[in-house]
Amino acid sequence: MPWLRTRGSDVTFSRGWDAFVVADSTCVRVNARSVSAKPSHWTPRPLSGSWVTQVCVPSAYASLCTTAYSQALPERETGVLPMYDPSLAWGGLECTRPFDGRVLHPDYGYDVTACDAIDSGGDLLYCGRSLSFSRQSVGDAVYWVLCVIAVLIVRSLSYLVVGTVSAVPDAAKNSWKDMYTVVACVTALLLVWIPQGDSGFVTEEEAFFFQAVTFYCALYIALYVAYFFMDSEKKDPPIYNLIAATLQIIACRLYLSAETPYNPVLIWAVATRMLVKLRSSRWAQWTLVLSALCDSYVLSLMTVLSFSYHPYYLVAVFTLSVATSDALALT
């Protein structure tokens, strides 16, 4: 179907709560990963690369907006099926679904539907009074490599946690395994940054978040190198938060947004690790002081910029973090 639906109901941008969200947002972005509305106090970035833009004003005909020759995301309730003339498609718009409910009309424009943005791997952006379209998805090969890396480093994290709980860390055996995890994290960072960098993010806040978490990853990579060559005991490798931050970077790149469904879990992981550090008997070590400071900074960014749920849920997330750190501290 060419229409957007949520919880079994059509999304109606022209009235009700959906209309308020559009009016109160800096931008509304529609792609295969999500439909996201950027807060009104965020700052749009100048679009570059493959983005193609047209003027698009709020519509009185039950759609997201209207250009000079077409409707963007027309709604079912209008009783008018989306129409299109293939020769007037702009910016690479293309619906690949053979039966999408649209009507061929040689004298019309090109109604932009969810099929263009979702089924065909497109990216639709409505900011102010402009509608932009681009294709920002990663290649299939890069996507699957990132998925495999995510599985591997989550598995590594589980082994680290089990080793901590069982209190039998084997430094000589695990140090090289930890190095493989770090190499996987470095590979993931290179894949998400090359060649597009942060140009896929449409607001300054999201780009800053992406850059800050990347710097956070780089810091932990440096701490691990220092740990590997300087810590003779090798009891507590500083890669727990590197794994969580790498997962955050991967999720941000795939969703092209600071807000992803995985953020509550990642906030819980980073907060738990920071609380464990604060209770450590080795608090005098400079690595713990520096990393705990950076943890608190990144946690603040994650709660302010990347947490899309009601703030009250953060109480539950941090309460769970305290309980988890208690359990780890008692082992």
Beta strands, then each sheet from edge to edge (+ up, - down):
strand 1: 5-6
strand 2: 9-10
strand 3: 25-31
strand 4: 35-39
strand 5: 52-55
strand 6: 63-66
strand 7: 71-74
strand 8: 83-84
strand 9: 103-104
strand 10: 123-127
strand 11: 130-134
sheet 1: 1+ 2-
sheet 2: 4+ 3- 10+ 11- 5+
sheet 3: 6+ 7-
sheet 4: 8+ 9+
end
